Amino acid sequence: MPELPEVEVVRVGLAAHVAGRTVRDVTVLHDRAIRRHAEGPADFAGRLAGVTIEAARRRGKYLWLDLAHGEAVIAHLGMSGQMLVQPADVPDEKHLRVRVRFADGGPELRFVDQRTFGGLALDELVEVDGDSVPRTIAHIARDPMDPKFDLEAAVRALRARRTEAKRALLDQTLVSGIGNIYADEALWRSKLHWARPTEKLTAAQGRTLLGAATDVMAQALKVGGTSFDALYVNVNGESGYFSRTLQAYGREGEPCTRCATPIKRESFMNRSSHFCPRCQRRAR
């Protein structure tokens, strides 16, 4: 699933190519792509026709398009969802699910999803902490790259949880935007084991950990995010390259770049945690 840098790359592309344009019509080619919209395909398409997209926004890993009438289109990218901006004469992608054409006749917006885990849905915008966000994600916390993110409040909340450090990083109601890849990278940079109890973290360690998460995501953003297969792309169909500079994630058996100890992988929440057993010792 794409993480914050990948979603931000897509958001920036949508802001440049879609914001300010008025929808002419919408074609839903696969009902599963709008399954989260309970009223169905005809209602989804009908309510978007003639509506202007005002902005492309994001909170953590959640992406949406603000509409002129107080609603939003939430884009759930899932495992393989892509929001592509394509000229109308470009042949349809094999897994095209939803097509949005615009009144200006310019490039259209296409939602492509090979595995159909993602989808689009309309939702009401509500006010949360001074921001307008879709109602279904009103419980999601700010992310470390949000200008309004309160680091000290996040550190206090992190230390107040009685759980493991990585579980806390992945808790989107505590701090949003951090997924499995960047959690491993942040923990490696902070020299903390993924299972470190959060109540045993010092305030300084909490700041270091969240600071590391911010830094690693900012670096990934500069190169377009992290790609491990052909499924993640930006709106122009280009992949990110940060995977080439990962220090922990996906490097099982390779030497730690700090101490040369082989990186270890352990099972974690049906996924994996990668860490250096020497630099990131498990707390006793």
C-alpha positions in Angstrom: 0.0 0.0 0.0 1.4 3.5 -0.8 2.6 5.5 2.1 2.7 9.3 2.6 5.4 10.2 0.1 3.8 8.2 -2.7 0.4 9.7 -1.9 1.8 13.2 -1.8 3.5 12.7 -5.2 0.1 11.8 -6.6 -1.6 14.7 -4.8 0.8 17.2 -6.3 0.2 15.8 -9.8 -3.6 16.0 -9.3 -3.3 19.6 -8.0 -1.4 20.5 -11.2 -3.6 18.7 -13.7 -7.1 18.4 -12.2 -7.8 21.2 -9.7 -9.9 24.0 -11.1 -11.4 21.9 -13.8 -15.1 21.1 -14.2 -16.2 17.5 -14.7 -18.2 16.8 -17.9 -19.0 13.2 -17.3 -17.9 10.1 -15.4 -17.9 6.5 -16.7 -17.7 3.7 -14.1 -16.3 0.6 -15.9 -16.2 -1.7 -12.9 -18.7 -1.4 -10.1 -16.2 -2.7 -7.5 -14.2 0.5 -8.0 -17.0 2.6 -6.4 -18.2 -0.1 -3.9 -17.7 2.4 -1.0 -20.2 4.7 -2.6 -23.4 3.0 -1.3 -25.7 4.8 -3.7 -24.1 3.0 -6.7 -22.4 3.9 -10.0 -25.2 6.0 -11.5 -25.5 8.2 -8.4 -21.7 8.6 -8.3 -21.4 9.7 -11.9 -24.5 11.9 -11.8 -23.4 13.8 -8.7 -20.0 14.6 -10.2 -21.2 15.8 -13.6 -21.0 19.6 -13.9 -19.1 19.9 -10.6 -15.7 21.8 -10.3 -12.8 20.2 -8.5 -11.4 22.8 -6.3 -8.3 21.2 -4.8 -6.4 17.9 -4.3 -5.7 17.3 -0.6 -4.2 14.7 1.7 -4.0 13.8 5.3 -1.4 11.1 6.0 -2.0 8.4 3.5 -5.5 9.5 2.7 -6.1 11.4 -0.6 -9.2 13.3 -1.7 -10.5 15.9 -4.2 -12.4 18.9 -2.8 -15.6 19.6 -4.8 -17.2 23.0 -5.2 -20.4 22.0 -3.3 -18.9 20.8 0.0 -18.3 17.2 -0.8 -15.1 15.3 -1.7 -14.1 12.4 -3.8 -11.9 10.1 -1.6 -9.4 8.0 -3.5 -8.5 4.7 -1.8 -5.4 3.6 -3.7 -5.3 0.2 -2.0 -2.5 -2.1 -3.2 -2.5 -1.1 -6.8 -4.7 1.9 -7.4 -3.4 4.6 -9.8 -4.8 8.1 -10.5 -3.5 8.8 -14.0 -3.9 11.9 -16.1 -4.0 10.9 -19.8 -4.9 12.6 -23.1 -8.2 11.2 -24.5 -6.5 9.6 -27.5 -4.3 7.4 -25.3 -5.6 3.9 -25.4 -7.4 2.7 -22.3 -5.3 1.0 -19.7 -6.0 -2.8 -19.2 -7.3 -2.3 -15.7 -9.2 1.0 -16.2 -12.0 1.2 -13.6 -13.3 4.8 -13.7 -12.9 7.6 -16.3 -13.5 11.3 -15.6 -13.7 13.6 -18.6 -13.7 17.4 -18.3 -15.6 20.2 -19.8 -12.5 21.9 -21.2 -11.8 18.8 -23.4 -8.3 18.4 -22.0 -6.6 15.3 -20.5 -8.9 13.0 -18.6 -8.5 11.5 -15.2 -8.4 7.7 -15.0 -8.6 5.4 -12.0 -6.7 2.2 -12.8 -6.6 -0.6 -10.3 -5.3 -4.1 -11.2 -6.2 -5.8 -8.0 -9.4 -3.8 -7.4 -8.7 -3.3 -3.7 -8.9 0.4 -4.0 -11.8 2.7 -5.2 -13.5 6.1 -5.2 -16.3 7.4 -3.1 -18.1 10.6 -2.4 -18.1 11.9 1.1 -19.2 15.0 3.1 -16.5 17.5 4.2 -16.5 18.4 7.9 -14.4 20.7 10.0 -11.7 19.1 12.2 -9.1 21.2 14.0 -9.6 24.1 11.5 -9.3 21.9 8.4 -12.0 20.5 6.1 -11.7 16.8 5.8 -14.0 13.9 4.6 -16.2 12.7 7.4 -14.9 9.1 7.1 -11.4 10.1 7.9 -12.1 12.7 10.6 -10.5 10.5 13.2 -7.1 10.4 11.4 -4.3 12.4 13.1 -2.1 15.0 11.4 1.1 13.7 9.8 4.6 14.8 10.6 4.9 16.8 7.4 1.7 18.8 8.1 2.6 22.5 9.0 0.1 22.2 11.9 1.6 19.0 13.3 2.4 19.4 17.0 5.5 17.4 17.7 5.4 17.7 21.5 1.8 16.6 21.7 2.6 13.6 19.4 5.5 12.6 21.6 3.3 12.8 24.7 0.7 10.7 23.0 3.3 8.2 21.8 4.7 7.7 25.3 1.3 7.4 26.8 0.5 4.3 24.7 1.3 0.9 26.2 2.4 -0.8 23.0 5.4 -1.4 20.9 7.1 1.5 19.1 6.3 0.2 15.6 2.7 -0.4 16.4 2.4 3.2 17.7 4.1 4.5 14.5 1.5 2.7 12.4 -1.5 3.9 14.4 -3.0 6.5 12.1 -5.1 8.0 15.0 -1.8 8.8 16.8 0.4 10.0 13.9 -0.7 9.5 10.3 1.2 8.8 7.1 3.8 6.3 8.4 3.6 2.8 7.0 5.6 -0.3 7.3 8.5 0.8 5.1 9.1 4.2 6.6 8.5 2.9 10.2 11.4 0.4 9.7 13.6 3.2 8.3 12.8 5.6 11.1 13.5 3.0 13.8 16.8 2.1 12.1 17.8 5.8 12.1 16.8 6.2 15.7 18.6 3.0 16.8 15.4 1.7 18.4 14.1 -1.9 18.2 10.6 -2.2 16.7 9.3 -3.9 19.9 10.6 -1.2 22.3 7.7 -0.5 24.7 6.4 3.0 24.1 6.1 3.7 27.8 9.9 3.2 28.1 10.7 5.8 25.5 12.2 9.0 26.8 10.8 12.3 25.5 14.1 12.8 23.6 13.8 9.3 22.0 10.2 10.1 21.0 11.3 13.3 19.3 14.2 11.5 17.6 11.9 8.8 16.3 9.3 11.1 14.9 12.0 13.4 13.5 13.5 10.4 11.7 10.2 9.5 10.3 9.7 13.0 9.0 13.2 13.1 7.5 13.0 9.8 5.7 9.6 10.6 4.2 10.9 14.0 3.1 13.9 12.4 1.4 11.6 9.8 -0.3 9.3 12.6 -1.5 12.2 14.3 -3.3 12.7 11.3 -5.6 9.0 10.4 -6.0 8.5 7.8 -3.3 9.4 4.1 -3.0 8.6 1.6 -5.6 9.0 -2.2 -5.4 7.0 -3.1 -8.4 5.3 -1.6 -11.4 2.0 -0.9 -9.6 2.9 2.4 -7.8 3.2 5.3 -10.2 2.5 9.0 -10.2 -0.1 10.7 -12.4 2.2 10.5 -15.4 3.0 6.8 -14.9 6.4 7.3 -13.5 7.8 5.2 -10.5 9.7 6.4 -7.4 13.3 5.5 -6.7 13.8 5.8 -3.0 13.9 2.0 -2.6 17.5 2.3 -3.8 18.6 4.1 -0.6 16.7 2.1 2.0 18.8 1.2 5.0 16.6 -1.5 6.7 13.4 -2.4 4.9 13.8 -5.3 2.4 17.5 -5.8 3.2 17.4 -9.0 5.1 20.9 -10.6 5.2 22.6 -7.6 3.8 25.2 -5.7 6.0 24.0 -2.8 8.1 25.5 0.3 6.6 26.5 1.5 10.2 28.1 -1.6 11.7 28.1 -4.3 8.9 25.9 -6.7 11.0 23.4 -8.5 8.7 20.0 -7.0 8.7 17.4 -9.3 10.3 13.7 -9.8 9.4 11.0 -10.7 11.9 7.3 -11.3 11.5 5.1 -8.4 12.5 1.3 -8.0 12.2 1.2 -10.3 9.1 4.1 -8.3 7.6 7.8 -8.0 8.4 10.1 -5.8 10.4 13.6 -5.3 9.3 16.3 -4.1 11.7 19.9 -4.3 12.7 20.2 -6.7 15.7 23.4 -4.8 16.9 22.3 -1.2 16.4 18.7 -1.8 17.4 18.9 -4.0 20.4 15.7 -5.3 22.0 15.1 -3.6 25.4 15.3 -5.8 28.4 
